[in-house]
């Protein structure tokens, strides 16, 4: 056992009350889950990068972040097939970097997944208000309904939730296709450069660096696919297929949206919009029309899909950390339908409160601030996960790897460098968001150091993987 931690062996009853439903998802559902996590980023969020760097700056940022995520996904496909546990990134880092590194990674991921739905629900509220539905003058009732309804579906069962997510995502994809087809006739390359002095990089290289934070929104959370490992039919085969398939689809969507939304409406018209796609149609066609209404109504499906699916992600990450004793164990209990009910409800309550508070305090940029907090947590976790891949390749070359990353550590090394750049970019764009995320991580690490490291659960799957590795190392010595 690691020298600076203490373990407790728990009885079989402990794990019996902390079981997920196995065999609920094949690779197609996993790929759908990956797209579902991210698709809201095509409908809102990315466009704030136009204000940071102009269209050229956002294009450069998107290319860099697309490369980072592609390289990272190849690395995660290997890790998820080799270590198929619900802890995913935390489990990978736990094996490579020890309990402290694993916990830090898990907390960074948890910050991303707990905060991202709060940002997305703010955009859902903006879309609902743009439609004039229900005569609402405040968005908090929308936030409450979203959290109650979709947390409730997850409580009902994972299989049902994943299938519903797949359907909602399919509807959102139809809306994206309709939007792109409708904007093609209105495309004018001059409209891409109507911010600042009209140059390719109107805010310079610094602007492109600042836009990294928003370019991430095209891909943010696709790395959550491995969180379904314990509920997959055959994780060794399905995980690589699912996460790589999702990434390929997301790259196509990012390219098309980035070109045809500002290219049809003008970059300046979208740079501060909470619902940029319907506004792009209205700007391109000179007023409201059927396509704008279609994208506005059906576009809600894209936001709902990501909101719905990231709830799944935060619950599984919290479940894994608490099951292993890093966070309070009661948070990992599962009900009769094998769903971690407290891991669903507690972050959902916090997310609802955050969305309501941020929107009331800062109606225009509250959602953007929440994005930045989520992105900082994500980028920090990417750094730690890519370090984990490289460490395991060097230290455990004989570890069974059903799938191997093309290019090996060179590929994940590229992702690592770009992830470090994304962390730095968050400080450039929003020091408050970076500070909030850093404070959360520091408080969590203090909790680990003074309490939870003395009460870890030896029987937890992520800890058993690490114990096996240590035993094998001792035999080799």
C-alpha positions as a Markdown table, in Angstrom:
| # | Residue | x | y | z |
|---|---|---|---|---|
| 1 | Unk | 0.0 | 0.0 | 0.0 |
| 2 | Unk | 1.1 | 3.6 | -0.6 |
| 3 | Unk | 2.9 | 4.9 | 2.4 |
| 4 | Unk | 1.0 | 8.2 | 2.8 |
| 5 | Unk | -2.5 | 6.7 | 2.7 |
| 6 | Unk | -4.4 | 4.3 | 4.9 |
| 7 | Unk | -6.9 | 1.7 | 3.6 |
| 8 | Unk | -9.9 | 0.0 | 5.0 |
| 9 | Unk | -11.2 | -3.3 | 3.8 |
| 10 | Unk | -15.0 | -3.1 | 3.6 |
| 11 | Unk | -17.5 | -6.0 | 3.5 |
| 12 | Unk | -19.4 | -7.3 | 0.5 |
| 13 | Unk | -22.5 | -5.4 | 1.6 |
| 14 | Unk | -20.7 | -2.1 | 1.1 |
| 15 | Unk | -20.1 | -2.7 | -2.6 |
| 16 | Unk | -23.5 | -4.4 | -3.1 |
| 17 | Unk | -25.1 | -1.0 | -2.3 |
| 18 | Unk | -22.8 | 0.7 | -4.8 |
| 19 | Unk | -23.3 | -1.2 | -8.1 |
| 20 | Unk | -24.0 | 0.1 | -11.5 |
| 21 | Unk | -26.1 | -1.6 | -14.2 |
| 22 | Unk | -23.7 | -3.5 | -16.5 |
| 23 | Unk | -24.2 | -4.2 | -20.2 |
| 24 | Unk | -26.4 | -1.1 | -20.7 |
| 25 | Unk | -24.5 | 0.4 | -23.7 |
| 26 | Unk | -22.8 | -0.8 | -26.9 |
| 27 | Unk | -20.4 | 1.3 | -28.9 |
| 28 | Unk | -23.1 | 3.1 | -30.9 |
| 29 | Unk | -24.8 | 4.3 | -27.7 |
| 30 | Unk | -21.3 | 5.3 | -26.4 |
| 31 | Unk | -20.6 | 7.3 | -29.5 |
| 32 | Unk | -24.0 | 8.9 | -29.1 |
| 33 | Unk | -23.2 | 9.7 | -25.5 |
| 34 | Unk | -20.0 | 11.4 | -26.6 |
| 35 | Unk | -21.7 | 13.6 | -29.2 |
| 36 | Unk | -24.5 | 14.3 | -26.6 |
| 37 | Unk | -22.0 | 15.5 | -24.1 |
| 38 | Unk | -20.7 | 18.1 | -26.5 |
| 39 | Unk | -23.4 | 19.1 | -29.0 |
| 40 | Unk | -24.7 | 22.1 | -26.9 |
| 41 | Unk | -21.3 | 23.7 | -27.7 |
| 42 | Unk | -22.4 | 23.9 | -31.4 |
| 43 | Unk | -25.5 | 25.9 | -30.4 |
| 44 | Unk | -24.0 | 28.3 | -27.9 |
| 45 | Unk | -20.7 | 29.2 | -26.1 |
| 46 | Unk | -18.2 | 28.9 | -28.9 |
| 47 | Unk | -19.3 | 32.3 | -30.3 |
| 48 | Unk | -17.8 | 34.2 | -27.3 |
| 49 | Unk | -14.5 | 33.4 | -28.8 |
| 50 | Unk | -15.2 | 35.8 | -31.7 |
| 51 | Unk | -15.1 | 38.7 | -29.2 |
| 52 | Unk | -11.8 | 37.5 | -27.9 |
| 53 | Unk | -9.9 | 36.9 | -31.1 |
| 54 | Unk | -12.1 | 37.7 | -34.1 |
| 55 | Unk | -12.9 | 34.9 | -36.6 |
| 56 | Unk | -9.3 | 34.3 | -37.5 |
| 57 | Unk | -8.3 | 34.0 | -33.8 |
| 58 | Unk | -11.2 | 31.6 | -33.1 |
| 59 | Unk | -10.3 | 29.5 | -36.2 |
| 60 | Unk | -6.7 | 29.2 | -35.0 |
| 61 | Unk | -7.9 | 28.3 | -31.5 |
| 62 | Unk | -10.4 | 25.7 | -32.9 |
| 63 | Unk | -7.7 | 24.0 | -35.0 |
| 64 | Unk | -5.4 | 23.8 | -32.0 |
| 65 | Unk | -8.1 | 22.5 | -29.7 |
| 66 | Unk | -9.4 | 20.1 | -32.3 |
| 67 | Unk | -5.9 | 18.7 | -32.5 |
| 68 | Unk | -5.6 | 18.5 | -28.7 |
| 69 | Unk | -8.9 | 16.7 | -28.3 |
| 70 | Unk | -8.2 | 14.3 | -31.2 |
| 71 | Unk | -4.8 | 13.4 | -29.7 |
| 72 | Unk | -6.3 | 13.1 | -26.2 |
| 73 | Unk | -9.1 | 10.9 | -27.4 |
| 74 | Unk | -6.7 | 8.4 | -28.9 |
| 75 | Unk | -4.9 | 8.3 | -25.5 |
| 76 | Unk | -8.1 | 7.9 | -23.5 |
| 77 | Unk | -9.3 | 5.2 | -25.8 |
| 78 | Unk | -6.2 | 3.2 | -24.8 |
| 79 | Unk | -6.6 | 3.9 | -21.1 |
| 80 | Unk | -10.3 | 3.2 | -21.1 |
| 81 | Unk | -9.8 | -0.2 | -22.7 |
| 82 | Unk | -7.0 | -1.1 | -20.4 |
| 83 | Unk | -8.6 | 0.2 | -17.2 |
| 84 | Unk | -12.4 | 0.0 | -17.7 |
| 85 | Unk | -13.6 | 1.6 | -14.4 |
| 86 | Unk | -16.3 | 4.2 | -13.6 |
| 87 | Unk | -13.7 | 6.5 | -12.3 |
| 88 | Unk | -12.2 | 6.9 | -15.8 |
| 89 | Unk | -9.8 | 9.9 | -15.7 |
| 90 | Unk | -9.5 | 9.6 | -11.9 |
| 91 | Unk | -8.8 | 5.8 | -12.3 |
| 92 | Unk | -6.2 | 6.4 | -15.0 |
| 93 | Unk | -4.3 | 9.0 | -12.9 |
| 94 | Unk | -4.7 | 6.9 | -9.8 |
| 95 | Unk | -2.8 | 4.1 | -11.5 |
| 96 | Unk | -0.1 | 6.4 | -12.9 |
| 97 | Unk | 0.3 | 9.2 | -10.3 |
| 98 | Unk | -0.9 | 7.6 | -7.0 |
| 99 | Unk | -3.8 | 8.6 | -4.8 |
| 100 | Unk | -3.0 | 12.3 | -4.6 |
| 101 | Unk | -2.7 | 12.6 | -8.4 |
| 102 | Unk | -5.8 | 10.5 | -9.0 |
| 103 | Unk | -7.8 | 12.5 | -6.6 |
| 104 | Unk | -6.6 | 15.9 | -8.1 |
| 105 | Unk | -7.6 | 14.6 | -11.5 |
| 106 | Unk | -11.0 | 13.4 | -10.3 |
| 107 | Unk | -11.7 | 16.8 | -8.6 |
| 108 | Unk | -10.8 | 18.7 | -11.8 |
| 109 | Unk | -13.1 | 16.5 | -13.8 |
| 110 | Unk | -15.9 | 16.9 | -11.2 |
| 111 | Unk | -15.6 | 20.7 | -11.4 |
| 112 | Unk | -15.9 | 20.5 | -15.2 |
| 113 | Unk | -19.0 | 18.2 | -15.1 |
| 114 | Unk | -20.8 | 19.8 | -12.2 |
| 115 | Unk | -20.4 | 23.4 | -13.5 |
| 116 | Unk | -20.9 | 22.7 | -17.3 |
| 117 | Unk | -24.6 | 21.8 | -16.8 |
| 118 | Unk | -25.1 | 25.1 | -14.9 |
| 119 | Unk | -23.7 | 27.0 | -17.9 |
| 120 | Unk | -25.7 | 25.0 | -20.4 |
| 121 | Unk | -29.0 | 25.5 | -18.5 |
| 122 | Unk | -28.4 | 29.3 | -18.6 |
| 123 | Unk | -28.2 | 29.0 | -22.4 |
| 124 | Unk | -31.4 | 26.9 | -22.4 |
| 125 | Unk | -33.1 | 29.7 | -20.5 |
| 126 | Unk | -31.9 | 32.2 | -23.1 |
| 127 | Unk | -33.3 | 30.1 | -25.9 |
| 128 | Unk | -36.6 | 29.7 | -24.1 |
| 129 | Unk | -36.9 | 33.4 | -23.5 |
| 130 | Unk | -35.9 | 34.1 | -27.1 |
| 131 | Unk | -39.0 | 32.1 | -28.1 |
| 132 | Unk | -41.2 | 34.0 | -25.7 |
| 133 | Unk | -42.5 | 30.7 | -24.2 |
| 134 | Unk | -44.6 | 30.7 | -21.1 |
| 135 | Unk | -44.3 | 34.5 | -20.7 |
| 136 | Unk | -41.3 | 34.1 | -18.5 |
| 137 | Unk | -39.5 | 37.2 | -17.2 |
| 138 | Unk | -36.9 | 35.2 | -15.3 |
| 139 | Unk | -35.1 | 32.0 | -16.3 |
| 140 | Unk | -34.9 | 30.3 | -12.9 |
| 141 | Unk | -38.1 | 28.3 | -13.4 |
| 142 | Unk | -36.6 | 26.8 | -16.6 |
| 143 | Unk | -33.4 | 25.9 | -14.7 |
| 144 | Unk | -35.5 | 24.2 | -12.0 |
| 145 | Unk | -37.6 | 22.2 | -14.4 |
| 146 | Unk | -34.6 | 21.0 | -16.3 |
| 147 | Unk | -32.7 | 19.8 | -13.3 |
| 148 | Unk | -35.8 | 18.1 | -11.7 |
| 149 | Unk | -36.9 | 16.5 | -15.0 |
| 150 | Unk | -33.5 | 15.2 | -16.2 |
| 151 | Unk | -32.1 | 14.2 | -12.9 |
| 152 | Unk | -35.4 | 12.3 | -12.5 |
| 153 | Unk | -34.9 | 10.4 | -15.7 |
| 154 | Unk | -31.4 | 9.4 | -14.6 |
| 155 | Unk | -32.8 | 8.2 | -11.3 |
| 156 | Unk | -35.2 | 6.0 | -13.2 |
| 157 | Unk | -32.5 | 4.0 | -15.0 |
| 158 | Unk | -29.3 | 4.3 | -17.0 |
| 159 | Unk | -30.5 | 2.2 | -20.0 |
| 160 | Unk | -33.5 | 4.4 | -20.4 |
| 161 | Unk | -31.5 | 7.6 | -19.9 |
| 162 | Unk | -28.9 | 6.6 | -22.5 |
| 163 | Unk | -31.5 | 5.7 | -25.1 |
| 164 | Unk | -33.4 | 9.0 | -24.5 |
| 165 | Unk | -30.2 | 10.9 | -24.8 |
| 166 | Unk | -29.5 | 9.2 | -28.1 |
| 167 | Unk | -32.9 | 10.3 | -29.5 |
| 168 | Unk | -32.6 | 13.9 | -28.3 |
| 169 | Unk | -29.1 | 14.1 | -29.8 |
| 170 | Unk | -30.5 | 12.8 | -33.1 |
| 171 | Unk | -33.0 | 15.6 | -33.1 |
| 172 | Unk | -30.3 | 18.1 | -32.4 |
| 173 | Unk | -28.2 | 16.8 | -35.3 |
| 174 | Unk | -31.2 | 17.3 | -37.6 |
| 175 | Unk | -31.3 | 21.0 | -36.4 |
| 176 | Unk | -27.6 | 21.5 | -37.1 |
| 177 | Unk | -27.9 | 20.0 | -40.6 |
| 178 | Unk | -30.9 | 22.2 | -41.4 |
| 179 | Unk | -29.1 | 25.3 | -40.1 |
| 180 | Unk | -25.9 | 24.6 | -42.2 |
| 181 | Unk | -27.9 | 23.9 | -45.4 |
| 182 | Unk | -29.9 | 27.1 | -44.8 |
| 183 | Unk | -26.8 | 29.2 | -44.3 |
| 184 | Unk | -24.8 | 28.0 | -47.3 |
| 185 | Unk | -26.6 | 30.3 | -49.8 |
| 186 | Unk | -25.9 | 33.3 | -47.5 |
| 187 | Unk | -22.2 | 32.7 | -47.0 |
| 188 | Unk | -19.9 | 35.6 | -47.8 |
| 189 | Unk | -16.3 | 35.3 | -46.7 |
| 190 | Unk | -16.2 | 39.1 | -46.0 |
| 191 | Unk | -18.6 | 38.6 | -43.2 |
| 192 | Unk | -16.1 | 36.5 | -41.3 |
| 193 | Unk | -13.8 | 39.6 | -40.8 |
| 194 | Unk | -16.2 | 42.3 | -39.7 |
| 195 | Unk | -14.7 | 42.6 | -36.2 |
| 196 | Unk | -12.0 | 45.1 | -35.4 |
| 197 | Unk | -9.8 | 46.3 | -38.3 |
| 198 | Unk | -11.0 | 43.5 | -40.6 |
| 199 | Unk | -7.8 | 41.6 | -40.5 |
| 200 | Unk | -7.4 | 37.8 | -39.9 |
| 201 | Unk | -6.2 | 38.3 | -36.3 |
| 202 | Unk | -7.8 | 41.7 | -35.3 |
| 203 | Unk | -6.8 | 41.1 | -31.6 |
| 204 | Unk | -3.4 | 39.6 | -32.5 |
| 205 | Unk | -1.9 | 36.4 | -31.2 |
| 206 | Unk | -3.1 | 37.2 | -27.7 |
| 207 | Unk | -6.7 | 37.2 | -28.9 |
| 208 | Unk | -6.2 | 33.8 | -30.5 |
| 209 | Unk | -4.8 | 32.5 | -27.1 |
| 210 | Unk | -7.9 | 33.9 | -25.4 |
| 211 | Unk | -10.2 | 32.3 | -27.9 |
| 212 | Unk | -8.8 | 28.8 | -26.9 |
| 213 | Unk | -11.2 | 28.8 | -23.9 |
| 214 | Unk | -14.2 | 29.1 | -26.2 |
| 215 | Unk | -12.9 | 26.8 | -29.0 |
| 216 | Unk | -12.9 | 24.1 | -26.3 |
| 217 | Unk | -16.7 | 24.4 | -26.1 |
| 218 | Unk | -16.9 | 22.6 | -29.5 |
| 219 | Unk | -15.4 | 19.5 | -27.9 |
| 220 | Unk | -15.8 | 19.9 | -24.1 |
| 221 | Unk | -16.7 | 16.7 | -22.2 |
| 222 | Unk | -16.2 | 14.2 | -25.0 |
| 223 | Unk | -13.6 | 12.7 | -22.7 |
| 224 | Unk | -16.5 | 11.7 | -20.4 |
| 225 | Unk | -17.3 | 8.6 | -22.5 |
| 226 | Unk | -15.0 | 6.3 | -20.4 |
| 227 | Unk | -17.1 | 7.1 | -17.4 |
| 228 | Unk | -19.6 | 4.6 | -18.8 |
| 229 | Unk | -17.0 | 1.8 | -18.7 |
| 230 | Unk | -18.7 | -0.2 | -15.9 |
| 231 | Unk | -22.0 | 0.0 | -17.8 |
| 232 | Unk | -20.7 | -0.9 | -21.3 |
| 233 | Unk | -21.3 | -4.3 | -22.8 |
| 234 | Unk | -17.6 | -4.9 | -23.8 |
| 235 | Unk | -15.5 | -1.9 | -22.7 |
| 236 | Unk | -12.3 | -3.2 | -24.2 |
| 237 | Unk | -13.8 | -3.0 | -27.7 |
| 238 | Unk | -16.6 | -0.6 | -27.3 |
| 239 | Unk | -14.8 | 2.3 | -25.5 |
| 240 | Unk | -12.2 | 3.0 | -28.3 |
| 241 | Unk | -14.9 | 2.7 | -31.0 |
| 242 | Unk | -17.4 | 4.9 | -29.1 |
| 243 | Unk | -15.1 | 7.8 | -28.1 |
| 244 | Unk | -13.2 | 7.9 | -31.5 |
| 245 | Unk | -16.5 | 7.8 | -33.4 |
| 246 | Unk | -17.9 | 10.7 | -31.3 |
| 247 | Unk | -14.7 | 12.8 | -31.9 |
| 248 | Unk | -14.9 | 12.4 | -35.7 |
| 249 | Unk | -18.5 | 13.6 | -35.7 |
| 250 | Unk | -17.7 | 16.6 | -33.5 |
| 251 | Unk | -14.8 | 17.7 | -35.7 |
| 252 | Unk | -17.1 | 17.8 | -38.7 |
| 253 | Unk | -19.8 | 19.8 | -36.8 |
| 254 | Unk | -17.2 | 22.3 | -35.4 |
| 255 | Unk | -15.8 | 23.0 | -38.9 |
| 256 | Unk | -19.2 | 23.6 | -40.5 |
| 257 | Unk | -20.6 | 25.8 | -37.7 |
| 258 | Unk | -17.5 | 27.9 | -37.4 |
| 259 | Unk | -17.6 | 28.6 | -41.2 |
| 260 | Unk | -21.3 | 29.0 | -42.0 |
| 261 | Unk | -22.7 | 30.7 | -38.8 |
| 262 | Unk | -20.5 | 33.8 | -38.9 |
| 263 | Unk | -20.0 | 33.5 | -42.7 |
| 264 | Unk | -23.7 | 33.9 | -43.2 |
| 265 | Unk | -24.6 | 36.4 | -40.4 |
| 266 | Unk | -21.3 | 38.2 | -39.7 |
| 267 | Unk | -19.0 | 37.5 | -36.9 |
| 268 | Unk | -19.8 | 40.7 | -35.1 |
| 269 | Unk | -23.5 | 39.9 | -34.9 |
| 270 | Unk | -22.8 | 36.6 | -33.0 |
| 271 | Unk | -19.9 | 37.5 | -30.7 |
| 272 | Unk | -22.0 | 38.1 | -27.6 |
| 273 | Unk | -25.2 | 36.1 | -28.3 |
| 274 | Unk | -26.7 | 33.6 | -25.9 |
| 275 | Unk | -28.5 | 31.9 | -28.8 |
| 276 | Unk | -26.2 | 32.5 | -31.8 |
| 277 | Unk | -27.6 | 30.0 | -34.3 |
| 278 | Unk | -31.2 | 31.4 | -34.5 |
| 279 | Unk | -29.8 | 34.9 | -34.4 |
| 280 | Unk | -27.4 | 34.0 | -37.3 |
| 281 | Unk | -30.4 | 32.9 | -39.4 |
| 282 | Unk | -32.3 | 36.1 | -38.6 |
| 283 | Unk | -29.3 | 38.3 | -39.4 |
| 284 | Unk | -28.6 | 36.4 | -42.7 |
| 285 | Unk | -32.2 | 36.5 | -43.9 |
| 286 | Unk | -33.0 | 40.0 | -42.6 |
| 287 | Unk | -35.7 | 38.9 | -40.1 |
| 288 | Unk | -37.5 | 36.0 | -38.6 |
| 289 | Unk | -38.4 | 33.0 | -40.7 |
| 290 | Unk | -39.3 | 29.3 | -40.5 |
| 291 | Unk | -35.6 | 28.2 | -40.3 |
| 292 | Unk | -34.9 | 30.5 | -37.4 |
| 293 | Unk | -37.9 | 29.2 | -35.5 |
| 294 | Unk | -36.9 | 25.6 | -36.4 |
| 295 | Unk | -33.3 | 26.1 | -35.2 |
| 296 | Unk | -34.5 | 27.9 | -32.1 |
| 297 | Unk | -37.1 | 25.3 | -31.1 |
| 298 | Unk | -35.2 | 22.2 | -32.2 |
| 299 | Unk | -31.9 | 23.8 | -31.1 |
| 300 | Unk | -33.2 | 23.4 | -27.5 |
| 301 | Unk | -32.7 | 19.7 | -28.1 |
| 302 | Unk | -28.9 | 20.2 | -28.5 |
| 303 | Unk | -28.7 | 22.1 | -25.3 |
| 304 | Unk | -30.9 | 19.6 | -23.5 |
| 305 | Unk | -28.9 | 16.7 | -24.8 |
| 306 | Unk | -25.6 | 18.0 | -23.4 |
| 307 | Unk | -27.3 | 19.1 | -20.1 |
| 308 | Unk | -28.9 | 15.7 | -19.8 |
| 309 | Unk | -25.8 | 13.7 | -20.6 |
| 310 | Unk | -23.3 | 15.7 | -18.5 |
| 311 | Unk | -25.6 | 15.0 | -15.5 |
| 312 | Unk | -24.8 | 11.4 | -16.1 |
| 313 | Unk | -21.0 | 12.2 | -16.2 |
| 314 | Unk | -20.9 | 14.1 | -13.0 |
| 315 | Unk | -22.8 | 11.4 | -11.2 |
| 316 | Unk | -20.4 | 8.7 | -12.3 |
| 317 | Unk | -17.3 | 10.7 | -11.4 |
| 318 | Unk | -18.7 | 11.6 | -8.0 |
| 319 | Unk | -19.9 | 8.0 | -7.5 |
| 320 | Unk | -16.4 | 6.6 | -8.2 |
| 321 | Unk | -14.6 | 9.1 | -5.9 |
| 322 | Unk | -16.9 | 8.5 | -3.0 |
| 323 | Unk | -17.1 | 4.7 | -3.5 |
| 324 | Unk | -13.3 | 4.7 | -3.0 |
| 325 | Unk | -13.5 | 6.9 | 0.1 |
| 326 | Unk | -11.9 | 10.1 | -1.4 |
| 327 | Unk | -15.2 | 11.9 | -0.9 |
| 328 | Unk | -17.9 | 11.1 | 1.7 |
| 329 | Unk | -18.9 | 7.5 | 1.1 |
| 330 | Unk | -22.7 | 8.1 | 1.4 |
| 331 | Unk | -22.6 | 9.9 | -1.9 |
| 332 | Unk | -21.9 | 6.6 | -3.8 |
| 333 | Unk | -25.0 | 4.7 | -2.6 |
| 334 | Unk | -27.1 | 3.2 | -5.5 |
| 335 | Unk | -30.8 | 2.5 | -5.4 |
| 336 | Unk | -32.9 | -0.5 | -6.6 |
| 337 | Unk | -32.4 | 0.6 | -10.2 |
| 338 | Unk | -28.6 | 0.7 | -9.8 |
| 339 | Unk | -28.4 | 4.5 | -10.1 |
| 340 | Unk | -26.2 | 6.6 | -7.7 |
| 341 | Unk | -29.1 | 8.8 | -6.5 |
| 342 | Unk | -27.2 | 11.1 | -4.1 |
| 343 | Unk | -24.4 | 11.6 | -6.7 |
| 344 | Unk | -27.1 | 12.8 | -9.1 |
| 345 | Unk | -29.1 | 15.0 | -6.7 |
| 346 | Unk | -26.4 | 16.8 | -4.7 |
| 347 | Unk | -24.4 | 18.3 | -7.7 |
| 348 | Unk | -27.7 | 19.0 | -9.4 |
| 349 | Unk | -28.9 | 21.1 | -6.5 |
| 350 | Unk | -25.6 | 23.0 | -6.5 |
| 351 | Unk | -25.8 | 23.5 | -10.2 |
| 352 | Unk | -29.3 | 25.0 | -10.1 |
| 353 | Unk | -28.2 | 27.4 | -7.4 |
| 354 | Unk | -25.1 | 28.5 | -9.3 |
| 355 | Unk | -27.1 | 29.0 | -12.6 |
| 356 | Unk | -29.7 | 31.1 | -10.8 |
| 357 | Unk | -27.2 | 33.2 | -8.9 |
| 358 | Unk | -24.9 | 33.9 | -11.8 |
| 359 | Unk | -27.7 | 34.8 | -14.1 |
| 360 | Unk | -29.2 | 37.3 | -11.6 |
| 361 | Unk | -25.8 | 38.8 | -10.8 |
| 362 | Unk | -24.6 | 39.0 | -14.4 |
| 363 | Unk | -27.4 | 38.5 | -16.9 |
| 364 | Unk | -25.1 | 39.0 | -20.0 |
| 365 | Unk | -22.0 | 37.1 | -19.1 |
| 366 | Unk | -23.1 | 34.8 | -16.3 |
| 367 | Unk | -23.1 | 31.8 | -18.6 |
| 368 | Unk | -19.7 | 32.7 | -20.0 |
| 369 | Unk | -18.2 | 32.9 | -16.5 |
| 370 | Unk | -19.5 | 29.4 | -15.7 |
| 371 | Unk | -18.1 | 28.1 | -19.0 |
| 372 | Unk | -14.7 | 29.4 | -18.0 |
| 373 | Unk | -14.8 | 27.7 | -14.6 |
| 374 | Unk | -15.8 | 24.4 | -16.3 |
| 375 | Unk | -13.1 | 24.8 | -19.0 |
| 376 | Unk | -10.3 | 25.5 | -16.4 |
| 377 | Unk | -11.3 | 22.3 | -14.6 |
| 378 | Unk | -11.3 | 20.4 | -17.8 |
| 379 | Unk | -8.0 | 21.7 | -19.1 |
| 380 | Unk | -6.4 | 20.8 | -15.7 |
| 381 | Unk | -7.7 | 17.3 | -15.9 |
| 382 | Unk | -6.4 | 16.9 | -19.5 |
| 383 | Unk | -2.9 | 17.8 | -18.4 |
| 384 | Unk | -3.0 | 15.2 | -15.6 |
| 385 | Unk | -4.6 | 12.5 | -17.8 |
| 386 | Unk | -2.1 | 12.9 | -20.6 |
| 387 | Unk | 0.8 | 12.8 | -18.1 |
| 388 | Unk | -0.8 | 9.6 | -16.8 |
| 389 | Unk | -0.8 | 8.0 | -20.3 |
| 390 | Unk | 2.8 | 8.9 | -20.8 |
| 391 | Unk | 3.8 | 7.6 | -17.3 |
| 392 | Unk | 2.0 | 4.3 | -17.8 |
| 393 | Unk | 3.6 | 3.8 | -21.2 |
| 394 | Unk | 7.1 | 4.3 | -19.8 |
| 395 | Unk | 6.6 | 2.6 | -16.4 |
| 396 | Unk | 4.3 | -0.3 | -17.4 |
| 397 | Unk | 5.1 | -1.2 | -21.0 |
| 398 | Unk | 3.8 | -4.7 | -20.5 |
| 399 | Unk | 0.3 | -3.7 | -19.2 |
| 400 | Unk | -2.4 | -5.3 | -21.3 |
| 401 | Unk | -3.7 | -2.7 | -23.8 |
| 402 | Unk | -6.5 | -4.0 | -26.0 |
| 403 | Unk | -6.2 | -0.8 | -28.0 |
| 404 | Unk | -3.0 | 1.2 | -28.5 |
| 405 | Unk | -2.8 | 4.9 | -29.2 |
| 406 | Unk | -1.5 | 5.7 | -32.7 |
| 407 | Unk | 1.9 | 7.5 | -32.3 |
| 408 | Unk | 2.0 | 6.5 | -28.6 |
| 409 | Unk | 3.4 | 9.1 | -26.2 |
| 410 | Unk | 4.2 | 11.5 | -29.1 |
| 411 | Unk | 0.4 | 11.8 | -29.7 |
| 412 | Unk | -0.4 | 12.3 | -26.0 |
| 413 | Unk | 2.6 | 14.6 | -25.7 |
| 414 | Unk | 1.0 | 16.9 | -28.3 |
| 415 | Unk | -2.3 | 16.9 | -26.3 |
| 416 | Unk | -0.3 | 17.6 | -23.1 |
| 417 | Unk | 1.4 | 20.7 | -24.5 |
| 418 | Unk | -1.9 | 22.1 | -25.9 |
| 419 | Unk | -3.7 | 21.4 | -22.7 |
| 420 | Unk | -1.1 | 23.4 | -20.8 |
| 421 | Unk | -1.7 | 26.2 | -23.2 |
| 422 | Unk | -5.4 | 26.0 | -22.5 |
| 423 | Unk | -4.8 | 26.3 | -18.8 |
| 424 | Unk | -2.7 | 29.4 | -19.3 |
| 425 | Unk | -5.4 | 30.8 | -21.6 |
| 426 | Unk | -8.0 | 30.6 | -18.9 |
| 427 | Unk | -5.9 | 33.0 | -16.8 |
| 428 | Unk | -5.7 | 35.4 | -19.7 |
| 429 | Unk | -9.5 | 35.4 | -20.3 |
| 430 | Unk | -11.0 | 35.1 | -16.8 |
| 431 | Unk | -8.8 | 35.3 | -13.7 |
| 432 | Unk | -11.8 | 35.1 | -11.5 |
| 433 | Unk | -13.0 | 31.8 | -13.0 |
| 434 | Unk | -9.4 | 30.4 | -12.8 |
| 435 | Unk | -9.2 | 31.5 | -9.2 |
| 436 | Unk | -12.5 | 29.9 | -8.3 |
| 437 | Unk | -11.5 | 26.6 | -9.9 |
| 438 | Unk | -8.1 | 26.7 | -8.2 |
| 439 | Unk | -9.8 | 27.4 | -4.8 |
| 440 | Unk | -12.1 | 24.4 | -5.2 |
| 441 | Unk | -9.2 | 22.1 | -6.0 |
| 442 | Unk | -7.2 | 23.4 | -3.1 |
| 443 | Unk | -10.0 | 22.9 | -0.6 |
| 444 | Unk | -10.6 | 19.4 | -2.0 |
| 445 | Unk | -6.9 | 18.5 | -1.7 |
| 446 | Unk | -6.9 | 19.8 | 1.9 |
| 447 | Unk | -9.9 | 17.5 | 2.6 |
| 448 | Unk | -7.9 | 14.6 | 1.1 |
| 449 | Unk | -4.7 | 15.4 | 3.0 |
| 450 | Unk | -6.3 | 15.8 | 6.5 |
| 451 | Unk | -9.1 | 13.3 | 6.3 |
| 452 | Unk | -9.9 | 11.0 | 3.3 |
| 453 | Unk | -6.4 | 9.7 | 2.7 |
| 454 | Unk | -6.7 | 7.9 | 6.1 |
| 455 | Unk | -10.1 | 6.3 | 5.1 |
| 456 | Unk | -9.7 | 5.0 | 1.5 |
| 457 | Unk | -11.5 | 1.8 | 0.5 |
| 458 | Unk | -9.2 | -1.0 | -0.6 |
| 459 | Unk | -11.9 | -3.0 | -2.4 |
| 460 | Unk | -12.9 | -0.1 | -4.8 |
| 461 | Unk | -12.1 | -1.2 | -8.4 |
| 462 | Unk | -9.7 | 1.8 | -9.0 |
| 463 | Unk | -7.8 | 0.9 | -5.9 |
| 464 | Unk | -7.7 | -2.8 | -6.8 |
| 465 | Unk | -6.2 | -2.0 | -10.2 |
| 466 | Unk | -3.5 | 0.0 | -8.4 |
| 467 | Unk | -2.9 | -2.8 | -5.9 |
| 468 | Unk | -2.4 | -5.3 | -8.7 |
| 469 | Unk | 0.1 | -3.0 | -10.4 |
| 470 | Unk | 2.1 | -2.7 | -7.1 |
| 471 | Unk | 2.0 | -6.5 | -6.6 |
| 472 | Unk | 3.3 | -7.2 | -10.1 |
| 473 | Unk | 6.1 | -4.6 | -9.6 |
| 474 | Unk | 7.1 | -6.3 | -6.4 |
| 475 | Unk | 7.2 | -9.7 | -8.1 |
| 476 | Unk | 9.4 | -8.3 | -10.8 |
| 477 | Unk | 11.8 | -6.9 | -8.2 |
